[in-house]
Amino acid sequence: MKNTTKNICSICHDIIETQHVFSEDNQVFLKRSMVEPSTGTILKDEWFPINFQWVSDMELRNNLKLQSHLE
Protein backbone atom coordinates (compact mmCIF):
# COMPACT_ATOMS: atom_id res chain seq x y z
CA MET A 1 0.00 0.00 0.00
CA LYS A 2 1.23 3.45 -0.86
CA ASN A 3 -0.19 6.08 1.49
CA THR A 4 2.27 8.95 1.20
CA THR A 5 3.91 10.88 -1.60
CA LYS A 6 7.45 12.21 -1.25
CA ASN A 7 8.21 15.61 -2.74
CA ILE A 8 11.32 17.77 -2.47
CA CYS A 9 10.97 21.32 -1.19
CA SER A 10 12.19 23.77 -3.83
CA ILE A 11 13.55 26.14 -1.17
CA CYS A 12 15.26 23.97 1.45
CA HIS A 13 15.47 20.72 -0.59
CA ASP A 14 14.10 18.63 2.30
CA ILE A 15 11.85 15.69 1.52
CA ILE A 16 8.22 16.42 2.38
CA GLU A 17 5.87 13.47 2.80
CA THR A 18 2.28 14.31 1.91
CA GLN A 19 -1.04 12.51 1.83
CA HIS A 20 -4.00 13.10 -0.46
CA VAL A 21 -6.99 14.39 1.49
CA PHE A 22 -10.35 16.01 0.82
CA SER A 23 -13.29 17.08 2.93
CA GLU A 24 -16.99 16.82 2.25
CA ASP A 25 -19.89 17.65 4.58
CA ASN A 26 -17.53 18.24 7.54
CA GLN A 27 -15.90 14.83 7.04
CA VAL A 28 -12.22 14.45 6.08
CA PHE A 29 -11.06 11.57 3.87
CA LEU A 30 -7.57 10.15 3.21
CA LYS A 31 -6.59 8.35 0.03
CA ARG A 32 -5.02 4.90 0.23
CA SER A 33 -3.51 3.41 -2.93
CA MET A 34 -3.14 -0.34 -3.38
CA VAL A 35 0.19 -0.93 -5.17
CA GLU A 36 1.46 -4.06 -6.92
CA PRO A 37 4.74 -4.75 -5.04
CA SER A 38 6.65 -6.23 -7.97
CA THR A 39 5.90 -3.46 -10.47
CA GLY A 40 4.90 -0.47 -8.33
CA THR A 41 1.71 -0.14 -10.38
CA ILE A 42 -1.27 1.39 -8.58
CA LEU A 43 -4.08 -1.17 -8.67
CA LYS A 44 -6.81 0.70 -6.84
CA ASP A 45 -7.38 3.95 -4.96
CA GLU A 46 -9.61 3.98 -1.89
CA TRP A 47 -10.86 6.99 0.10
CA PHE A 48 -11.61 6.40 3.76
CA PRO A 49 -12.93 8.74 6.49
CA ILE A 50 -10.78 9.79 9.44
CA ASN A 51 -11.50 11.58 12.70
CA PHE A 52 -10.30 15.12 12.27
CA GLN A 53 -11.03 18.41 14.00
CA TRP A 54 -9.80 21.78 12.82
CA VAL A 55 -7.99 23.76 15.54
CA SER A 56 -7.17 27.42 15.17
CA ASP A 57 -3.59 28.59 15.46
CA MET A 58 -4.42 30.62 18.57
CA GLU A 59 -6.15 27.70 20.27
CA LEU A 60 -3.18 25.45 19.51
CA ARG A 61 -0.72 27.96 20.97
CA ASN A 62 -2.82 28.39 24.11
CA ASN A 63 -3.02 24.61 24.61
CA LEU A 64 0.74 24.26 24.19
CA LYS A 65 1.33 27.01 26.74
CA LEU A 66 -0.99 25.30 29.22
CA GLN A 67 0.73 21.94 28.70
CA SER A 68 4.19 23.42 29.20
CA HIS A 69 3.11 24.92 32.55
CA LEU A 70 1.73 21.57 33.73
CA GLU A 71 5.01 19.70 33.23
RAJO-V626354 format. One record per residue. N is the residue number from 0. RES is the residue in one small letter. SS is DSSP state (~ for helix, > for strand, _ for the rest). PSI is psi in radians with two decimals (* if undefined). Layout:
BEGIN
<<N,RES,SS,PSI> <N,RES,SS,PSI>>
END
This chain:
BEGIN
<<0,m,_,2.37> <1,k,>,1.99> <2,n,_,-0.32> <3,t,_,2.74> <4,t,>,2.38> <5,k,>,2.17> <6,n,>,2.78> <7,i,>,2.24> <8,c,_,2.28> <9,s,_,-0.28> <10,i,_,-0.96> <11,c,_,-0.13> <12,h,_,0.33> <13,d,_,2.71> <14,i,>,2.26> <15,i,>,2.11> <16,e,>,2.23> <17,t,>,2.81> <18,q,_,2.57> <19,h,_,2.23> <20,v,>,2.75> <21,f,>,2.78> <22,s,>,2.58> <23,e,>,2.21> <24,d,_,0.84> <25,n,_,0.40> <26,q,>,2.34> <27,v,>,2.41> <28,f,>,2.47> <29,l,>,2.62> <30,k,>,2.31> <31,r,>,2.21> <32,s,>,2.29> <33,m,>,2.13> <34,v,>,2.38> <35,e,_,2.01> <36,p,_,-0.66> <37,s,_,-0.54> <38,t,_,-0.31> <39,g,_,0.17> <40,t,_,2.35> <41,i,>,2.10> <42,l,>,-0.69> <43,k,>,2.47> <44,d,>,2.43> <45,e,>,2.35> <46,w,>,2.28> <47,f,>,2.53> <48,p,>,2.59> <49,i,>,2.78> <50,n,_,2.18> <51,f,_,2.40> <52,q,_,2.20> <53,w,_,2.38> <54,v,_,2.29> <55,s,_,2.75> <56,d,~,-0.74> <57,m,~,-0.75> <58,e,~,-0.72> <59,l,~,-0.81> <60,r,~,-0.74> <61,n,~,-0.72> <62,n,~,-0.68> <63,l,~,-0.67> <64,k,~,-0.79> <65,l,~,-0.74> <66,q,~,-0.68> <67,s,~,-0.52> <68,h,~,-0.40> <69,l,~,-0.41> <70,e,_,*>>
END
